Amino acid sequence: MGQKQQSTADPTAEPKKRRRVGFFNLDSGIEAKDCIKVYLVSSKEEVGSPDSFCIDPVDLNSFFDEDGKIYGYQGLKITIWVSSISFHAYADITFESTSDGGKGITDLKAALQRIFAETLVESKDDFLQAFSTGSNLIGSMISSGETLKLKASNGRVADCNSDLKAAISDVEVVRMVVGKTAAGHLYSRLIPLVLLLVDGSSPIDVSDPSWELYVLIQKKPDQQGEIQCRVLGFSAIYRFYHYPDSSRLRLGQILVLPPYQHKGYGRYLMEVLNDVAVSEDVYDLTVEEPLDYFQHVRTCVDLSRLLVFDPIQHAVSSAVSRLKQGKLSKKIHIPRFMPPPSVIDDVRKSLKINKKQFLKCWEVLIYLGLDSVDKYMEDFVSIISSRVKDDIIGKDTGTNGKRVIEVPSDYDKEMAFVMCRSQVGEASDVQMDENQTNQEEQLRKLVDERVKEIKSIAQKVSGHRV
């Protein structure tokens, strides 16, 4: 059995170098909101101009992987231009270098496609050219729609300030029914802005003919003197069947483009929708999960109508008189000062304001009737507190007497039903802490917020009182 031979070391050979152990520099990534700027432009001259309108997206990070970060780029800068003429988009992407730091290299094109889809163009030249080639695009799309005019009933147009009157003088609303007009094609151009600007939004189903678009259009001459149609905003309305022989309108989305916000256009659009609901005698007009700011505008619009609606004036005066009589805050059981059922029904039938919305307006009407007199405010806050507590804590968690009724439908047989509530009540979406002390604190905050909102709305509409 042989022995293993050992090699003899060469005295002239260089000693072996020791391996060095280092730490890998893991790429921490960059948040999308920190390297992306989005601009809304109306001409090729605005592209690259420091005066271009920069929009503030709700959440850019949600379009980039799970953690909302971009990986593999150094010195990354993305500038996105969106045309308010054709609604095409172009992304100018610059960076110093790329390297895989352990998280891969983000596919920027795929991520941007998730937002802009077919509206994203590859070439900057094509994007600039679209300002001229697409100048009549919106006009051609809305040509098959129905132009709606705001009726000057109850002095609503007269109540507008002079700046708003001038602003709406060249504005119109065009109704486009999905499936019968180019509504789907137009909406597909608007989807990127909906995703970027409306929190928690998702596109509507443009194959469902129950959807209607109400597009706010401004007509202005371009540099060549040709009349150009510009989209200032839009709303998407779903028309529901209401048992037994009526329909309801539900506002699913509403957006005024950023350059035109805070100028009264949202209110104008809402008033046109109210006119449609009244003129077509639908059951009511509701809103799907309204955001706080829109709810504020909506309530101001509805209050301007309610303040001149005679059938409720006696009920409001009666409630205010009763509130002024006693120290409600000292009572064990505080009355809610609800409007009579007949008044609730009159408001729905005539103004198409549903019960939940009317009760919000009712609280403001009572506050206005008290004329902000301090000695009545304690009782008023007690009423609001009682209502908030009943609405949140006093509700059942069950179905509350809901029942399903089958109805005929030519669109989708599987969706041919309505759900009715056999008992009066509105569900609350506020989640309360199980701890009693925490509950009381939450209630105090909710009451404070509601009273603050009531005062803010009352201040805005008080100038329209008659």
Contacts in CASP RR format, 6 or more apart in sequence:
PFRMAT RR
TARGET T0000
AUTHOR 0000-0000-0000
METHOD contacts of the structure
MODEL  1
MGQKQQSTADPTAEPKKRRRVGFFNLDSGIEAKDCIKVYLVSSKEEVGSP
DSFCIDPVDLNSFFDEDGKIYGYQGLKITIWVSSISFHAYADITFESTSD
GGKGITDLKAALQRIFAETLVESKDDFLQAFSTGSNLIGSMISSGETLKL
KASNGRVADCNSDLKAAISDVEVVRMVVGKTAAGHLYSRLIPLVLLLVDG
SSPIDVSDPSWELYVLIQKKPDQQGEIQCRVLGFSAIYRFYHYPDSSRLR
LGQILVLPPYQHKGYGRYLMEVLNDVAVSEDVYDLTVEEPLDYFQHVRTC
VDLSRLLVFDPIQHAVSSAVSRLKQGKLSKKIHIPRFMPPPSVIDDVRKS
LKINKKQFLKCWEVLIYLGLDSVDKYMEDFVSIISSRVKDDIIGKDTGTN
GKRVIEVPSDYDKEMAFVMCRSQVGEASDVQMDENQTNQEEQLRKLVDER
VKEIKSIAQKVSGHRV
24 101 0 8 1.000
24 102 0 8 1.000
25 101 0 8 1.000
26 101 0 8 1.000
26 102 0 8 1.000
26 103 0 8 1.000
27 71 0 8 1.000
27 72 0 8 1.000
27 99 0 8 1.000
27 100 0 8 1.000
27 101 0 8 1.000
27 102 0 8 1.000
27 103 0 8 1.000
27 104 0 8 1.000
28 69 0 8 1.000
29 69 0 8 1.000
29 70 0 8 1.000
29 71 0 8 1.000
29 72 0 8 1.000
29 103 0 8 1.000
30 69 0 8 1.000
30 70 0 8 1.000
30 73 0 8 1.000
30 76 0 8 1.000
31 61 0 8 1.000
31 68 0 8 1.000
31 69 0 8 1.000
31 70 0 8 1.000
32 60 0 8 1.000
32 61 0 8 1.000
32 63 0 8 1.000
32 64 0 8 1.000
32 68 0 8 1.000
32 69 0 8 1.000
32 70 0 8 1.000
33 57 0 8 1.000
33 59 0 8 1.000
33 60 0 8 1.000
33 61 0 8 1.000
35 70 0 8 1.000
35 75 0 8 1.000
35 76 0 8 1.000
35 77 0 8 1.000
35 78 0 8 1.000
36 60 0 8 1.000
36 78 0 8 1.000
36 79 0 8 1.000
36 80 0 8 1.000
37 54 0 8 1.000
37 78 0 8 1.000
37 79 0 8 1.000
37 80 0 8 1.000
38 54 0 8 1.000
38 55 0 8 1.000
38 57 0 8 1.000
38 80 0 8 1.000
38 82 0 8 1.000
38 196 0 8 1.000
39 46 0 8 1.000
39 47 0 8 1.000
39 48 0 8 1.000
39 52 0 8 1.000
39 53 0 8 1.000
39 54 0 8 1.000
39 55 0 8 1.000
39 79 0 8 1.000
39 80 0 8 1.000
39 81 0 8 1.000
39 82 0 8 1.000
40 52 0 8 1.000
40 53 0 8 1.000
40 55 0 8 1.000
40 82 0 8 1.000
40 84 0 8 1.000
40 257 0 8 1.000
40 258 0 8 1.000
40 259 0 8 1.000
41 47 0 8 1.000
41 52 0 8 1.000
41 53 0 8 1.000
41 81 0 8 1.000
41 82 0 8 1.000
41 83 0 8 1.000
41 84 0 8 1.000
42 83 0 8 1.000
42 84 0 8 1.000
42 85 0 8 1.000
42 230 0 8 1.000
43 85 0 8 1.000
43 131 0 8 1.000
44 128 0 8 1.000
44 131 0 8 1.000
46 52 0 8 1.000
46 53 0 8 1.000
47 81 0 8 1.000
47 127 0 8 1.000
47 128 0 8 1.000
48 79 0 8 1.000
48 81 0 8 1.000
52 81 0 8 1.000
53 258 0 8 1.000
53 259 0 8 1.000
55 82 0 8 1.000
55 196 0 8 1.000
55 197 0 8 1.000
55 258 0 8 1.000
56 258 0 8 1.000
57 196 0 8 1.000
57 197 0 8 1.000
58 196 0 8 1.000
58 197 0 8 1.000
58 198 0 8 1.000
58 199 0 8 1.000
58 200 0 8 1.000
59 199 0 8 1.000
60 196 0 8 1.000
61 67 0 8 1.000
61 68 0 8 1.000
61 69 0 8 1.000
62 68 0 8 1.000
63 111 0 8 1.000
63 114 0 8 1.000
63 115 0 8 1.000
63 195 0 8 1.000
64 70 0 8 1.000
64 106 0 8 1.000
64 111 0 8 1.000
65 71 0 8 1.000
65 106 0 8 1.000
70 76 0 8 1.000
70 106 0 8 1.000
70 108 0 8 1.000
70 111 0 8 1.000
71 101 0 8 1.000
71 102 0 8 1.000
71 103 0 8 1.000
71 104 0 8 1.000
71 105 0 8 1.000
71 106 0 8 1.000
72 98 0 8 1.000
72 99 0 8 1.000
72 100 0 8 1.000
72 101 0 8 1.000
72 103 0 8 1.000
72 104 0 8 1.000
72 105 0 8 1.000
72 106 0 8 1.000
73 95 0 8 1.000
73 97 0 8 1.000
73 98 0 8 1.000
73 105 0 8 1.000
73 106 0 8 1.000
74 95 0 8 1.000
74 96 0 8 1.000
74 97 0 8 1.000
74 98 0 8 1.000
74 99 0 8 1.000
75 94 0 8 1.000
75 95 0 8 1.000
75 96 0 8 1.000
75 97 0 8 1.000
76 93 0 8 1.000
76 94 0 8 1.000
76 95 0 8 1.000
77 93 0 8 1.000
77 94 0 8 1.000
77 95 0 8 1.000
78 91 0 8 1.000
78 92 0 8 1.000
78 93 0 8 1.000
78 94 0 8 1.000
78 108 0 8 1.000
79 91 0 8 1.000
79 92 0 8 1.000
80 89 0 8 1.000
80 90 0 8 1.000
80 91 0 8 1.000
80 92 0 8 1.000
80 112 0 8 1.000
81 89 0 8 1.000
81 90 0 8 1.000
81 91 0 8 1.000
81 92 0 8 1.000
81 127 0 8 1.000
82 88 0 8 1.000
82 89 0 8 1.000
82 192 0 8 1.000
82 193 0 8 1.000
83 89 0 8 1.000
83 127 0 8 1.000
83 130 0 8 1.000
83 131 0 8 1.000
84 230 0 8 1.000
84 231 0 8 1.000
84 257 0 8 1.000
84 259 0 8 1.000
85 130 0 8 1.000
85 131 0 8 1.000
85 134 0 8 1.000
85 135 0 8 1.000
85 137 0 8 1.000
85 138 0 8 1.000
85 228 0 8 1.000
85 230 0 8 1.000
86 130 0 8 1.000
86 131 0 8 1.000
86 133 0 8 1.000
86 134 0 8 1.000
86 135 0 8 1.000
86 137 0 8 1.000
86 138 0 8 1.000
86 189 0 8 1.000
87 119 0 8 1.000
87 189 0 8 1.000
87 190 0 8 1.000
87 192 0 8 1.000
87 193 0 8 1.000
87 231 0 8 1.000
88 119 0 8 1.000
88 120 0 8 1.000
88 121 0 8 1.000
88 127 0 8 1.000
88 130 0 8 1.000
89 116 0 8 1.000
89 119 0 8 1.000
89 120 0 8 1.000
89 121 0 8 1.000
89 127 0 8 1.000
89 192 0 8 1.000
90 120 0 8 1.000
90 121 0 8 1.000
90 123 0 8 1.000
90 124 0 8 1.000
90 126 0 8 1.000
90 127 0 8 1.000
91 108 0 8 1.000
91 112 0 8 1.000
91 116 0 8 1.000
91 120 0 8 1.000
92 124 0 8 1.000
93 108 0 8 1.000
98 105 0 8 1.000
99 105 0 8 1.000
112 120 0 8 1.000
113 120 0 8 1.000
115 192 0 8 1.000
115 195 0 8 1.000
115 196 0 8 1.000
116 192 0 8 1.000
117 188 0 8 1.000
117 191 0 8 1.000
117 192 0 8 1.000
118 188 0 8 1.000
119 188 0 8 1.000
119 189 0 8 1.000
119 192 0 8 1.000
121 127 0 8 1.000
121 130 0 8 1.000
135 222 0 8 1.000
135 226 0 8 1.000
135 228 0 8 1.000
136 226 0 8 1.000
136 228 0 8 1.000
138 186 0 8 1.000
138 217 0 8 1.000
138 228 0 8 1.000
138 229 0 8 1.000
138 230 0 8 1.000
138 231 0 8 1.000
139 229 0 8 1.000
140 182 0 8 1.000
141 182 0 8 1.000
141 185 0 8 1.000
141 186 0 8 1.000
142 174 0 8 1.000
142 176 0 8 1.000
142 182 0 8 1.000
142 186 0 8 1.000
142 215 0 8 1.000
142 217 0 8 1.000
142 229 0 8 1.000
144 176 0 8 1.000
144 180 0 8 1.000
144 181 0 8 1.000
144 182 0 8 1.000
145 174 0 8 1.000
145 175 0 8 1.000
145 176 0 8 1.000
145 177 0 8 1.000
145 181 0 8 1.000
146 174 0 8 1.000
146 175 0 8 1.000
146 176 0 8 1.000
147 172 0 8 1.000
147 173 0 8 1.000
147 174 0 8 1.000
147 175 0 8 1.000
148 172 0 8 1.000
148 173 0 8 1.000
148 174 0 8 1.000
148 175 0 8 1.000
148 214 0 8 1.000
148 272 0 8 1.000
148 275 0 8 1.000
148 276 0 8 1.000
149 172 0 8 1.000
150 156 0 8 1.000
150 157 0 8 1.000
150 168 0 8 1.000
150 173 0 8 1.000
150 268 0 8 1.000
150 271 0 8 1.000
150 272 0 8 1.000
150 275 0 8 1.000
151 275 0 8 1.000
151 279 0 8 1.000
152 158 0 8 1.000
154 305 0 8 1.000
154 308 0 8 1.000
155 308 0 8 1.000
156 271 0 8 1.000
156 304 0 8 1.000
156 305 0 8 1.000
157 165 0 8 1.000
159 304 0 8 1.000
159 464 0 8 1.000
160 168 0 8 1.000
163 263 0 8 1.000
164 263 0 8 1.000
164 264 0 8 1.000
164 268 0 8 1.000
167 263 0 8 1.000
167 264 0 8 1.000
167 265 0 8 1.000
168 265 0 8 1.000
168 268 0 8 1.000
170 218 0 8 1.000
170 219 0 8 1.000
170 220 0 8 1.000
171 216 0 8 1.000
171 217 0 8 1.000
171 218 0 8 1.000
171 232 0 8 1.000
171 265 0 8 1.000
171 268 0 8 1.000
172 216 0 8 1.000
172 217 0 8 1.000
172 219 0 8 1.000
173 214 0 8 1.000
173 215 0 8 1.000
173 216 0 8 1.000
173 217 0 8 1.000
173 268 0 8 1.000
173 269 0 8 1.000
173 272 0 8 1.000
174 214 0 8 1.000
174 215 0 8 1.000
174 217 0 8 1.000
175 212 0 8 1.000
175 213 0 8 1.000
175 214 0 8 1.000
175 215 0 8 1.000
175 276 0 8 1.000
176 182 0 8 1.000
176 183 0 8 1.000
176 186 0 8 1.000
176 212 0 8 1.000
176 213 0 8 1.000
176 214 0 8 1.000
176 215 0 8 1.000
177 183 0 8 1.000
177 209 0 8 1.000
177 211 0 8 1.000
177 212 0 8 1.000
178 184 0 8 1.000
178 187 0 8 1.000
178 206 0 8 1.000
178 207 0 8 1.000
178 208 0 8 1.000
178 209 0 8 1.000
178 210 0 8 1.000
178 211 0 8 1.000
178 212 0 8 1.000
178 213 0 8 1.000
179 209 0 8 1.000
180 209 0 8 1.000
183 206 0 8 1.000
183 211 0 8 1.000
183 212 0 8 1.000
183 213 0 8 1.000
184 206 0 8 1.000
184 213 0 8 1.000
186 213 0 8 1.000
186 215 0 8 1.000
187 203 0 8 1.000
187 204 0 8 1.000
187 206 0 8 1.000
187 213 0 8 1.000
187 234 0 8 1.000
187 236 0 8 1.000
188 206 0 8 1.000
190 231 0 8 1.000
190 234 0 8 1.000
190 255 0 8 1.000
191 203 0 8 1.000
193 255 0 8 1.000
193 257 0 8 1.000
194 201 0 8 1.000
194 203 0 8 1.000
194 253 0 8 1.000
194 255 0 8 1.000
195 201 0 8 1.000
195 203 0 8 1.000
197 255 0 8 1.000
197 258 0 8 1.000
198 253 0 8 1.000
198 255 0 8 1.000
199 291 0 8 1.000
201 253 0 8 1.000
204 211 0 8 1.000
204 236 0 8 1.000
204 238 0 8 1.000
204 252 0 8 1.000
204 253 0 8 1.000
205 211 0 8 1.000
208 411 0 8 1.000
209 411 0 8 1.000
210 238 0 8 1.000
210 239 0 8 1.000
210 240 0 8 1.000
210 411 0 8 1.000
211 236 0 8 1.000
211 237 0 8 1.000
211 238 0 8 1.000
211 239 0 8 1.000
212 236 0 8 1.000
212 237 0 8 1.000
212 238 0 8 1.000
212 239 0 8 1.000
213 234 0 8 1.000
213 235 0 8 1.000
213 236 0 8 1.000
213 237 0 8 1.000
214 234 0 8 1.000
214 235 0 8 1.000
214 236 0 8 1.000
214 237 0 8 1.000
214 269 0 8 1.000
214 272 0 8 1.000
214 273 0 8 1.000
214 276 0 8 1.000
215 231 0 8 1.000
215 233 0 8 1.000
215 234 0 8 1.000
216 231 0 8 1.000
216 232 0 8 1.000
216 233 0 8 1.000
216 234 0 8 1.000
216 256 0 8 1.000
216 265 0 8 1.000
216 266 0 8 1.000
216 268 0 8 1.000
216 269 0 8 1.000
217 229 0 8 1.000
217 230 0 8 1.000
217 231 0 8 1.000
217 232 0 8 1.000
218 229 0 8 1.000
218 230 0 8 1.000
218 232 0 8 1.000
219 227 0 8 1.000
219 228 0 8 1.000
219 229 0 8 1.000
219 230 0 8 1.000
220 227 0 8 1.000
220 228 0 8 1.000
220 230 0 8 1.000
221 227 0 8 1.000
221 228 0 8 1.000
222 228 0 8 1.000
231 257 0 8 1.000
232 256 0 8 1.000
232 257 0 8 1.000
232 260 0 8 1.000
232 265 0 8 1.000
233 255 0 8 1.000
233 256 0 8 1.000
233 257 0 8 1.000
233 260 0 8 1.000
233 265 0 8 1.000
233 266 0 8 1.000
233 269 0 8 1.000
234 253 0 8 1.000
234 254 0 8 1.000
234 255 0 8 1.000
235 251 0 8 1.000
235 252 0 8 1.000
235 253 0 8 1.000
235 254 0 8 1.000
235 255 0 8 1.000
235 269 0 8 1.000
235 273 0 8 1.000
236 251 0 8 1.000
236 252 0 8 1.000
236 253 0 8 1.000
236 254 0 8 1.000
237 249 0 8 1.000
237 250 0 8 1.000
237 251 0 8 1.000
237 252 0 8 1.000
237 273 0 8 1.000
238 249 0 8 1.000
238 250 0 8 1.000
238 252 0 8 1.000
239 247 0 8 1.000
239 248 0 8 1.000
239 249 0 8 1.000
240 247 0 8 1.000
240 248 0 8 1.000
240 249 0 8 1.000
240 250 0 8 1.000
240 418 0 8 1.000
241 247 0 8 1.000
241 248 0 8 1.000
241 407 0 8 1.000
241 409 0 8 1.000
241 418 0 8 1.000
242 248 0 8 1.000
242 282 0 8 1.000
242 283 0 8 1.000
242 418 0 8 1.000
243 405 0 8 1.000
243 407 0 8 1.000
243 418 0 8 1.000
243 420 0 8 1.000
246 281 0 8 1.000
246 282 0 8 1.000
246 283 0 8 1.000
247 282 0 8 1.000
247 283 0 8 1.000
248 282 0 8 1.000
248 283 0 8 1.000
248 284 0 8 1.000
248 285 0 8 1.000
248 286 0 8 1.000
249 273 0 8 1.000
249 276 0 8 1.000
249 277 0 8 1.000
249 282 0 8 1.000
249 284 0 8 1.000
249 285 0 8 1.000
249 286 0 8 1.000
249 352 0 8 1.000
250 285 0 8 1.000
250 286 0 8 1.000
250 287 0 8 1.000
250 288 0 8 1.000
251 273 0 8 1.000
251 285 0 8 1.000
251 286 0 8 1.000
251 287 0 8 1.000
251 288 0 8 1.000
252 287 0 8 1.000
252 288 0 8 1.000
254 266 0 8 1.000
254 269 0 8 1.000
254 270 0 8 1.000
254 294 0 8 1.000
256 265 0 8 1.000
256 266 0 8 1.000
256 269 0 8 1.000
266 297 0 8 1.000
267 297 0 8 1.000
267 300 0 8 1.000
267 301 0 8 1.000
270 297 0 8 1.000
270 298 0 8 1.000
270 301 0 8 1.000
271 301 0 8 1.000
273 285 0 8 1.000
274 285 0 8 1.000
274 301 0 8 1.000
274 302 0 8 1.000
274 305 0 8 1.000
274 351 0 8 1.000
274 352 0 8 1.000
277 284 0 8 1.000
277 285 0 8 1.000
277 352 0 8 1.000
278 350 0 8 1.000
278 351 0 8 1.000
278 352 0 8 1.000
282 352 0 8 1.000
283 348 0 8 1.000
283 352 0 8 1.000
284 348 0 8 1.000
284 352 0 8 1.000
284 353 0 8 1.000
284 354 0 8 1.000
285 352 0 8 1.000
285 353 0 8 1.000
285 354 0 8 1.000
286 354 0 8 1.000
286 357 0 8 1.000
287 294 0 8 1.000
287 295 0 8 1.000
287 298 0 8 1.000
287 357 0 8 1.000
290 298 0 8 1.000
296 453 0 8 1.000
296 456 0 8 1.000
296 457 0 8 1.000
298 357 0 8 1.000
299 357 0 8 1.000
299 360 0 8 1.000
299 361 0 8 1.000
299 364 0 8 1.000
299 457 0 8 1.000
300 457 0 8 1.000
300 460 0 8 1.000
300 461 0 8 1.000
302 351 0 8 1.000
302 353 0 8 1.000
302 357 0 8 1.000
302 358 0 8 1.000
302 361 0 8 1.000
303 361 0 8 1.000
303 364 0 8 1.000
303 365 0 8 1.000
303 457 0 8 1.000
303 461 0 8 1.000
304 461 0 8 1.000
304 464 0 8 1.000
305 351 0 8 1.000
305 353 0 8 1.000
306 312 0 8 1.000
306 347 0 8 1.000
306 351 0 8 1.000
306 353 0 8 1.000
306 358 0 8 1.000
306 361 0 8 1.000
306 365 0 8 1.000
307 365 0 8 1.000
307 368 0 8 1.000
307 461 0 8 1.000
307 464 0 8 1.000
307 465 0 8 1.000
307 466 0 8 1.000
308 466 0 8 1.000
309 347 0 8 1.000
309 350 0 8 1.000
309 351 0 8 1.000
311 343 0 8 1.000
311 346 0 8 1.000
311 347 0 8 1.000
311 350 0 8 1.000
312 339 0 8 1.000
312 343 0 8 1.000
312 346 0 8 1.000
312 347 0 8 1.000
312 365 0 8 1.000
315 339 0 8 1.000
315 340 0 8 1.000
315 343 0 8 1.000
316 362 0 8 1.000
316 365 0 8 1.000
316 366 0 8 1.000
316 369 0 8 1.000
317 369 0 8 1.000
319 337 0 8 1.000
319 339 0 8 1.000
319 366 0 8 1.000
320 366 0 8 1.000
320 369 0 8 1.000
320 370 0 8 1.000
322 337 0 8 1.000
323 337 0 8 1.000
323 366 0 8 1.000
323 370 0 8 1.000
323 376 0 8 1.000
323 379 0 8 1.000
323 380 0 8 1.000
323 383 0 8 1.000
324 370 0 8 1.000
324 376 0 8 1.000
326 379 0 8 1.000
327 378 0 8 1.000
327 379 0 8 1.000
328 334 0 8 1.000
328 335 0 8 1.000
328 379 0 8 1.000
328 382 0 8 1.000
328 383 0 8 1.000
329 378 0 8 1.000
329 379 0 8 1.000
329 381 0 8 1.000
329 382 0 8 1.000
334 382 0 8 1.000
334 383 0 8 1.000
334 385 0 8 1.000
334 386 0 8 1.000
335 383 0 8 1.000
335 386 0 8 1.000
336 383 0 8 1.000
336 386 0 8 1.000
336 387 0 8 1.000
336 390 0 8 1.000
337 366 0 8 1.000
337 383 0 8 1.000
338 359 0 8 1.000
338 362 0 8 1.000
339 358 0 8 1.000
339 359 0 8 1.000
339 362 0 8 1.000
344 355 0 8 1.000
344 358 0 8 1.000
347 353 0 8 1.000
347 358 0 8 1.000
348 354 0 8 1.000
348 355 0 8 1.000
348 358 0 8 1.000
353 361 0 8 1.000
355 424 0 8 1.000
355 426 0 8 1.000
356 426 0 8 1.000
363 383 0 8 1.000
363 384 0 8 1.000
363 387 0 8 1.000
363 450 0 8 1.000
363 454 0 8 1.000
364 454 0 8 1.000
364 457 0 8 1.000
364 458 0 8 1.000
364 461 0 8 1.000
366 380 0 8 1.000
366 383 0 8 1.000
367 380 0 8 1.000
367 454 0 8 1.000
367 455 0 8 1.000
367 458 0 8 1.000
368 458 0 8 1.000
368 461 0 8 1.000
368 462 0 8 1.000
368 465 0 8 1.000
370 376 0 8 1.000
370 377 0 8 1.000
370 380 0 8 1.000
372 455 0 8 1.000
372 458 0 8 1.000
380 451 0 8 1.000
381 447 0 8 1.000
381 451 0 8 1.000
384 447 0 8 1.000
384 450 0 8 1.000
384 451 0 8 1.000
384 454 0 8 1.000
385 443 0 8 1.000
385 447 0 8 1.000
388 443 0 8 1.000
388 446 0 8 1.000
388 447 0 8 1.000
388 450 0 8 1.000
389 443 0 8 1.000
391 426 0 8 1.000
391 428 0 8 1.000
392 428 0 8 1.000
392 430 0 8 1.000
392 432 0 8 1.000
392 443 0 8 1.000
392 446 0 8 1.000
393 432 0 8 1.000
393 439 0 8 1.000
393 443 0 8 1.000
395 425 0 8 1.000
395 427 0 8 1.000
395 428 0 8 1.000
400 421 0 8 1.000
400 423 0 8 1.000
400 425 0 8 1.000
400 427 0 8 1.000
401 421 0 8 1.000
401 422 0 8 1.000
401 423 0 8 1.000
402 419 0 8 1.000
402 420 0 8 1.000
402 421 0 8 1.000
402 422 0 8 1.000
403 419 0 8 1.000
403 420 0 8 1.000
403 422 0 8 1.000
404 417 0 8 1.000
404 418 0 8 1.000
404 419 0 8 1.000
404 420 0 8 1.000
405 417 0 8 1.000
405 418 0 8 1.000
405 419 0 8 1.000
405 420 0 8 1.000
406 416 0 8 1.000
406 417 0 8 1.000
407 416 0 8 1.000
407 417 0 8 1.000
407 418 0 8 1.000
408 416 0 8 1.000
409 415 0 8 1.000
409 416 0 8 1.000
430 446 0 8 1.000
432 439 0 8 1.000
432 442 0 8 1.000
433 439 0 8 1.000
433 442 0 8 1.000
END
